[in-house]
């Protein structure tokens, strides 16, 4: 229908131009005839005047003024004809302009209350403009489409572009301009992000976007051609065009999976098995009953140990299953001489508490709230142990920002190349100083993380009321976190809601545009970044070994990156056995036994980044794409030298 209406509009415009040309041509012919007639009369009069002049001279009348002119009646007739021709041309112009205005308008008058005009701007320019930094990372691998700016009134349109915004450019297309010009008359701007390209989790769909003039709303409601989930088997819940459009959650996949499912009150009420909601109620009761006590103890501990730097604490949580990764973080930082005096660890069991204290870091064991969490290591992302640890990750941040401290939260599978707080505390970096919360880019394009794709394993939070309420809301949403088996996707949705509702400013550092905080995405996919790291050319502050299935692989990847600093005797052992004389672990008493001054390197997989080539190691992935090129000139020369030495 759009194509048909466009063709009709073009035909009408073409007819209008032809009609105008014909009328103008006829008018010009009439004017030419009148001009010829006037010229003829003037010529006759000049001839008569000349003859009269000659006759007068011959008769001796030299000074008499006998020249004649057009008679008044003739002049009136000529003026009337010229006025008539001029009026007809003006009528033709007005009628033609009026006709073009009616047919060439981009929007009908029925939508002028919210669509009085439209302009386009460069999408890349819009997202790159520091005045409009939405904190959203770029979606790389796609040429950015232009952004469309819709105006709700003529006065909102730039003064010089009002005709183009309502009628289109000279070709009838949406006119394009700069971002600053397009927004020059806007008192407010509402921004909507739409999908650009397709991903594995979001295959091609025929999406329609409906804008309705009504009471203002800031949410997206999604309708799919799917069966009713309440009465349909899961195997039959796929997108089919034969179904009517039905209302579903906004993060529902075409294959019939709702990424955000509602947590249950009861798992089985008949058997007395509580669901996620009731479990969360119990956890909240414990939290609220002990909140004041915990806050008081924490404040005293931090003051006693002076565990604050520039009003910032670095917060981590760990159980015994991941304790070696905590040890590696501490040992690697000590090896590089980095200040970790403001690191505060929240262990969830007595064993990891012993290790943290033995490594000399400030430790607070919230036994009432965290003591019942499992001790083992998570075997994979989202498994029950992984999900249970989410409560600890939320609580430790809530405690600290409510005490008024800014927080750098990080997972234990991180190593520092240099102090990341120097980046966040750099006041000359004005571009980041106005953000309330800043995240490492996760790298995932899944719908449940979009559009922020914030990694909840490394982020900086300012202790202001906006950020405090973000994490209070996340704590209250604990049942949803339990249902989702991770707090990352829930946190992203809360960030989006608070950004819209309260104006909370959230920043996610783009995984390509910024190289300060690389993670698992880079380790497994962006090897240009990894080659820069192993060659010492990188500007990175950290390396986060995310996107890795289990602890065993994290250890292997860190070892072959030359980023492992934990002695073997401190891996998988009772830390009490390491204390000399069998005594109690004291502050820093495990550093000598556990920490290596130099990195402990070993090869494991040739298809993963490594500090040195691992040509003789097996592959871990099916593709078996080697990180180091064995045919590179330096390796070929080395091989030739070895062969020559053998001969």
FENBELCOR-V662904 format. One record per residue. N is the residue number from 1. SS is DSSP state (@ for helix, = for strand, . for the rest). PHI is phi in degrees with one decimal (999 if undefined). PSI is psi in whole degrees, 0 to 359 (* if undefined). Layout:
N_SS_PHI_PSI, N_SS_PHI_PSI
//
This chain:
1_._999_324, 2_@_-64.0_317, 3_@_-63.3_317, 4_@_-63.6_316, 5_@_-66.0_325, 6_@_-64.8_318, 7_@_-63.9_318, 8_@_-62.5_318, 9_@_-62.4_318, 10_@_-64.9_321, 11_@_-64.5_318, 12_@_-64.4_319, 13_@_-65.0_319, 14_@_-62.5_316, 15_@_-61.5_320, 16_@_-62.4_317, 17_@_-66.8_321, 18_@_-64.0_315, 19_@_-61.8_318, 20_@_-62.0_319, 21_@_-63.4_319, 22_@_-64.7_315, 23_@_-64.1_317, 24_@_-61.3_319, 25_@_-62.0_314, 26_@_-61.3_317, 27_@_-62.4_318, 28_@_-63.8_323, 29_@_-63.2_317, 30_@_-63.0_316, 31_@_-62.5_321, 32_@_-62.3_319, 33_@_-63.4_316, 34_@_-63.2_316, 35_@_-60.9_319, 36_@_-62.4_317, 37_@_-63.8_314, 38_@_-61.8_318, 39_@_-63.3_320, 40_@_-63.0_315, 41_@_-62.0_317, 42_@_-61.5_318, 43_@_-62.2_316, 44_@_-61.2_316, 45_@_-64.1_319, 46_@_-61.4_320, 47_@_-63.6_315, 48_@_-62.4_317, 49_@_-61.3_319, 50_@_-62.8_316, 51_@_-64.4_319, 52_@_-64.3_321, 53_@_-62.6_316, 54_@_-61.2_315, 55_@_-62.0_316, 56_@_-62.3_321, 57_@_-64.8_318, 58_@_-64.8_327, 59_._-87.9_2, 60_._88.6_8, 61_._-95.6_92, 62_._-90.3_328, 63_._-102.3_356, 64_._-69.4_136, 65_._-90.2_95, 66_._-104.4_9, 67_._-66.7_137, 68_._-106.8_162, 69_._-134.6_181, 70_._-62.9_138, 71_._-68.3_151, 72_@_-54.9_320, 73_@_-65.1_321, 74_@_-67.6_320, 75_@_-62.7_320, 76_@_-61.9_318, 77_@_-63.2_319, 78_@_-65.6_315, 79_@_-61.6_320, 80_@_-63.5_317, 81_@_-64.9_319, 82_@_-64.8_318, 83_@_-62.7_319, 84_@_-62.5_317, 85_@_-65.6_319, 86_@_-64.0_318, 87_@_-63.1_318, 88_@_-63.3_321, 89_@_-65.7_320, 90_@_-64.4_321, 91_@_-64.6_319, 92_@_-62.1_315, 93_@_-62.1_315, 94_@_-65.4_317, 95_@_-64.9_320, 96_@_-66.5_317, 97_@_-64.3_318, 98_@_-63.7_320, 99_@_-65.0_317, 100_@_-65.3_322, 101_@_-62.0_320, 102_@_-69.9_320, 103_@_-89.7_335, 104_@_-98.6_359, 105_._-60.3_137, 106_._-72.1_330, 107_._-128.6_142, 108_._-71.9_162, 109_@_-64.2_341, 110_@_-68.9_346, 111_@_-118.6_13, 112_._-66.3_344, 113_._-71.3_341, 114_._-136.1_358, 115_._-142.6_72, 116_._-84.3_343, 117_=_-177.3_170, 118_=_-151.1_141, 119_=_-134.6_160, 120_=_-117.0_151, 121_=_-135.3_165, 122_._-64.7_126, 123_@_-63.5_322, 124_@_-66.5_317, 125_@_-62.4_319, 126_@_-63.9_312, 127_@_-74.0_338, 128_@_-89.4_347, 129_._-67.3_118, 130_@_-62.5_339, 131_@_-70.8_340, 132_@_-128.5_47, 133_._-76.4_105, 134_._-85.4_358, 135_._78.4_3, 136_._-91.1_130, 137_._-70.0_156, 138_._-70.5_150, 139_._-95.4_100, 140_._-82.3_159, 141_._92.2_2, 142_._-132.8_140, 143_._-73.6_125, 144_._-68.4_130, 145_._-73.1_161, 146_._-66.6_151, 147_=_-91.1_141, 148_=_-102.0_133, 149_=_-116.4_117, 150_=_-100.3_136, 151_=_-110.9_138, 152_._-92.6_357, 153_._-158.1_160, 154_@_-64.8_326, 155_@_-69.5_341, 156_@_-77.6_340, 157_._-77.8_142, 158_._-53.3_137, 159_@_-54.3_318, 160_@_-79.3_353, 161_@_-123.0_19, 162_@_-65.3_321, 163_@_-68.7_315, 164_@_-64.2_324, 165_@_-68.7_329, 166_@_-95.3_336, 167_@_-117.6_347, 168_._93.0_173, 169_._-78.6_193, 170_._-63.8_342, 171_._-98.2_2, 172_._82.3_9, 173_._-92.7_166, 174_._-64.2_125, 175_._-72.5_149, 176_=_-117.0_143, 177_._-148.6_185, 178_._-81.2_162, 179_@_-63.5_315, 180_@_-62.7_321, 181_@_-69.3_315, 182_@_-60.1_328, 183_._-102.3_8, 184_._-62.2_330, 185_._-107.1_5, 186_._-80.5_127, 187_._-82.6_333, 188_._-147.7_157, 189_._-137.4_125, 190_._-105.8_126, 191_._-112.3_132, 192_._-124.1_129, 193_._-98.4_128, 194_._-114.7_156, 195_._-63.9_139, 196_._-118.3_107, 197_._79.2_186, 198_._-125.6_153, 199_._-126.5_176, 200_._-62.4_324, 201_._-87.2_350, 202_._-133.7_81, 203_._-68.8_170, 204_._-57.7_134, 205_._-137.9_154, 206_._-85.1_84, 207_._-82.0_139, 208_._-121.3_140, 209_._-116.7_117, 210_._-106.5_126, 211_._-111.4_123, 212_._-120.1_130, 213_._-77.0_112, 214_._-162.8_201, 215_._-62.1_142, 216_._-66.5_139, 217_._-136.8_148, 218_._-120.1_25, 219_._-125.2_156, 220_._-102.7_128, 221_._-107.5_129, 222_=_-106.4_137, 223_=_-125.1_134, 224_=_-127.1_154, 225_=_-87.1_78, 226_._-135.9_160, 227_._-74.0_166, 228_._-65.6_119, 229_@_-64.1_330, 230_@_-68.2_336, 231_@_-119.6_12, 232_._-124.4_139, 233_._-63.6_147, 234_@_-57.6_329, 235_@_-69.7_342, 236_@_-104.3_8, 237_._-90.4_48, 238_._-104.3_158, 239_._-67.6_123, 240_._-139.4_137, 241_._-69.4_344, 242_._-73.8_342, 243_._-81.2_151, 244_._-74.1_161, 245_=_-69.4_128, 246_=_-127.4_154, 247_=_-81.5_126, 248_=_-133.4_172, 249_._-62.2_151, 250_._-69.0_341, 251_._-111.9_58, 252_=_-104.5_132, 253_._-88.1_152, 254_._-57.7_335, 255_._-80.6_4, 256_._91.7_26, 257_._-111.4_125, 258_=_-89.5_110, 259_._-62.7_330, 260_._-113.7_103, 261_._-102.3_150, 262_._-77.4_130, 263_._-67.9_146, 264_._-87.8_149, 265_._-72.4_314, 266_=_-123.8_138, 267_=_-76.6_317, 268_=_-153.8_103, 269_._-67.8_327, 270_._-63.0_321, 271_._-89.5_359, 272_._72.9_24, 273_=_-91.7_116, 274_=_-71.8_149, 275_._-92.9_188, 276_@_-62.3_324, 277_@_-66.0_311, 278_@_-68.0_325, 279_@_-61.0_320, 280_@_-68.7_323, 281_@_-56.7_317, 282_@_-65.1_318, 283_@_-64.5_321, 284_@_-67.8_324, 285_@_-60.5_314, 286_@_-62.6_317, 287_@_-61.2_311, 288_@_-66.7_323, 289_@_-66.7_334, 290_@_-113.2_2, 291_@_-57.8_309, 292_@_-61.3_319, 293_@_-64.4_315, 294_@_-62.5_316, 295_@_-61.4_318, 296_@_-65.0_315, 297_@_-65.2_320, 298_@_-64.7_316, 299_@_-60.2_317, 300_@_-65.2_318, 301_@_-64.3_314, 302_@_-66.7_322, 303_@_-65.9_316, 304_@_-62.0_319, 305_@_-94.8_0, 306_._52.5_48, 307_._-90.3_41, 308_._-134.2_138, 309_=_-133.9_120, 310_._51.7_45, 311_._58.8_26, 312_=_-126.2_139, 313_=_-120.7_146, 314_=_-97.2_119, 315_=_-111.0_135, 316_=_-140.1_155, 317_=_-133.9_149, 318_=_-155.9_150, 319_._-116.4_176, 320_@_-62.2_331, 321_@_-65.1_333, 322_@_-110.9_12, 323_@_-63.9_327, 324_@_-62.0_328, 325_@_-70.2_324, 326_@_-63.3_316, 327_@_-59.5_321, 328_@_-67.0_320, 329_@_-59.1_312, 330_@_-64.5_313, 331_@_-65.2_320, 332_@_-65.1_317, 333_@_-63.8_318, 334_@_-64.1_321, 335_@_-62.5_327, 336_._-91.3_359, 337_._72.8_28, 338_._-87.6_144, 339_._-79.7_114, 340_._-119.8_27, 341_._-67.5_340, 342_._-102.2_19, 343_=_-81.0_130, 344_=_-122.5_121, 345_=_-102.7_134, 346_=_-108.9_90, 347_=_-72.7_156, 348_._-110.4_6, 349_._-154.1_165, 350_@_-68.0_328, 351_@_-66.5_313, 352_@_-71.1_333, 353_@_-62.5_316, 354_@_-60.7_315, 355_@_-62.8_311, 356_@_-58.9_317, 357_@_-66.0_321, 358_@_-65.3_335, 359_._-87.5_358, 360_._84.7_17, 361_._-100.5_154, 362_=_-64.9_130, 363_=_-132.1_134, 364_._-130.7_120, 365_._-101.7_103, 366_._-84.7_78, 367_@_-64.0_324, 368_@_-65.0_319, 369_@_-91.7_329, 370_@_-115.9_351, 371_._-65.8_337, 372_._-89.3_0, 373_._-71.5_153, 374_._-66.1_153, 375_._-95.4_338, 376_._-73.7_171, 377_._-85.9_147, 378_._-70.3_131, 379_._-80.4_336, 380_._-163.0_164, 381_._-60.6_129, 382_._86.8_2, 383_._-74.4_170, 384_@_-55.3_322, 385_@_-67.7_316, 386_@_-58.6_314, 387_@_-63.6_321, 388_@_-64.9_327, 389_._-72.4_350, 390_@_-63.9_325, 391_@_-59.7_318, 392_@_-65.4_320, 393_@_-64.9_329, 394_@_-78.8_313, 395_@_-61.7_317, 396_@_-64.4_329, 397_@_-75.2_318, 398_@_-57.8_314, 399_@_-56.9_311, 400_@_-72.3_315, 401_@_-71.1_335, 402_@_-76.9_344, 403_._-84.7_356, 404_._93.3_12, 405_._-97.4_137, 406_=_-67.2_150, 407_=_-129.3_131, 408_=_-103.4_105, 409_=_-92.4_139, 410_=_-148.8_149, 411_._-71.2_167, 412_._-81.5_348, 413_._-88.8_44, 414_=_-126.0_144, 415_=_-121.8_145, 416_=_-96.9_131, 417_._-88.0_325, 418_._-151.7_165, 419_._-66.5_113, 420_._-67.9_339, 421_@_-65.5_335, 422_@_-64.6_333, 423_@_-74.1_311, 424_@_-71.2_333, 425_._-92.5_2, 426_._-76.3_102, 427_._-69.7_341, 428_._-72.0_341, 429_._-84.3_74, 430_@_-65.9_340, 431_@_-64.1_337, 432_@_-108.9_354, 433_._-71.2_340, 434_._-92.8_358, 435_._-85.4_142, 436_._-83.0_323, 437_=_-140.0_136, 438_=_-129.5_135, 439_=_-123.2_151, 440_=_-68.5_145, 441_=_-75.8_127, 442_._-70.0_322, 443_._97.6_346, 444_._-81.6_141, 445_._-104.3_17, 446_._-66.0_146, 447_@_-59.0_326, 448_@_-67.5_343, 449_@_-103.6_351, 450_._-78.0_154, 451_._-90.0_359, 452_._-78.6_317, 453_._51.1_48, 454_=_-80.8_136, 455_=_-89.9_119, 456_=_-81.5_10, 457_=_-101.5_359, 458_=_-160.4_109, 459_=_-157.9_157, 460_=_-115.6_131, 461_=_-123.4_130, 462_._-88.4_140, 463_._-82.9_63, 464_._-110.7_173, 465_@_-66.9_331, 466_@_-66.7_311, 467_@_-67.8_322, 468_@_-59.4_319, 469_@_-75.2_333, 470_@_-58.2_312, 471_@_-80.7_336, 472_@_-65.4_317, 473_@_-64.2_320, 474_@_-63.5_320, 475_@_-63.5_315, 476_@_-63.8_334, 477_._-90.0_25, 478_@_-58.9_327, 479_@_-64.0_322, 480_@_-67.4_320, 481_@_-60.2_316, 482_@_-62.3_320, 483_@_-65.6_320, 484_@_-80.5_347, 485_._68.8_10, 486_._-161.6_146, 487_._-89.5_354, 488_@_-65.6_311, 489_@_-69.3_328, 490_@_-70.2_317, 491_@_-60.4_318, 492_@_-59.6_316, 493_@_-66.6_323, 494_@_-67.1_320, 495_@_-60.1_316, 496_@_-62.7_317, 497_@_-66.3_317, 498_@_-71.9_329, 499_@_-62.7_318, 500_@_-75.8_320, 501_@_-80.4_314, 502_@_-111.4_353, 503_._78.0_23, 504_._-62.5_129, 505_._-95.7_118, 506_=_-118.2_136, 507_=_-125.5_131, 508_=_-116.5_120, 509_=_-73.5_120, 510_._-58.3_138, 511_._-69.6_339, 512_._-107.1_315, 513_._-68.1_333, 514_._-123.5_138, 515_._-116.5_20, 516_._-76.2_329, 517_=_-129.7_68, 518_=_-71.0_154, 519_._-141.8_207, 520_@_-62.3_326, 521_@_-56.4_313, 522_@_-69.0_319, 523_@_-61.6_320, 524_@_-93.5_341, 525_._-130.8_324, 526_._-102.8_86, 527_@_-81.1_346, 528_@_-62.8_317, 529_@_-62.9_317, 530_@_-68.4_323, 531_@_-64.4_323, 532_@_-63.9_322, 533_@_-66.3_311, 534_@_-70.0_338, 535_@_-91.8_356, 536_._81.0_14, 537_._-95.5_357, 538_._-81.5_153, 539_._-95.6_11, 540_._-65.0_143, 541_._-91.5_328, 542_=_-141.1_171, 543_=_-135.6_123, 544_=_-107.1_115, 545_._-83.9_58, 546_._-83.1_184, 547_._57.1_28, 548_._-124.5_131, 549_._-62.2_318, 550_._-149.6_174, 551_@_-65.8_322, 552_@_-57.7_315, 553_@_-68.5_325, 554_@_-60.4_317, 555_@_-62.0_317, 556_@_-66.3_317, 557_@_-64.7_319, 558_@_-67.8_324, 559_@_-64.0_315, 560_@_-79.3_348, 561_._-83.9_356, 562_._71.2_32, 563_._-124.3_30, 564_._-114.4_126, 565_._-127.4_18, 566_=_-105.4_129, 567_._-66.1_148, 568_@_-58.3_329, 569_@_-67.8_346, 570_@_-101.6_10, 571_._-105.9_116, 572_._72.9_27, 573_._-124.8_163, 574_._-75.1_118, 575_@_-66.3_336, 576_@_-63.6_330, 577_@_-69.4_342, 578_@_-84.9_346, 579_._-73.8_130, 580_@_-62.2_132, 581_@_78.9_5, 582_@_70.2_20, 583_._-82.7_194, 584_._-81.8_150, 585_._-72.5_129, 586_._-115.3_174, 587_._-58.2_109, 588_._85.1_7, 589_._-74.5_349, 590_._-101.9_0, 591_@_-63.0_312, 592_@_-66.0_323, 593_@_-74.6_329, 594_@_-102.0_326, 595_=_-94.6_135, 596_._-100.8_138, 597_._-71.5_334, 598_._-117.1_152, 599_._-64.6_145, 600_._-99.7_110, 601_._-103.1_141, 602_._-157.7_146, 603_._-86.8_146, 604_._-137.0_319, 605_=_-142.0_129, 606_._-79.0_347, 607_._-101.0_24, 608_._-131.4_151, 609_._-55.6_142, 610_._-150.3_153, 611_._-65.7_322, 612_._-123.5_156, 613_._-60.5_139, 614_._-119.6_55, 615_._-60.8_330, 616_._-91.3_2, 617_._-89.5_157, 618_=_-74.8_175, 619_._-98.2_151, 620_._-105.1_335, 621_._-104.5_157, 622_._-64.8_324, 623_._-65.8_326, 624_._53.2_50, 625_._-84.8_117, 626_._-75.0_137, 627_._-70.5_317, 628_._-99.1_137, 629_._-86.3_112, 630_._-66.9_344, 631_._-94.7_7, 632_._-62.6_145, 633_@_-53.2_321, 634_@_-66.9_327, 635_@_-78.8_325, 636_@_-63.5_316, 637_@_-63.5_320, 638_@_-64.9_319, 639_@_-64.9_318, 640_@_-63.1_321, 641_@_-64.9_320, 642_@_-65.8_317, 643_@_-63.1_320, 644_@_-64.3_321, 645_@_-66.8_324, 646_@_-68.3_327, 647_._-78.8_*
//
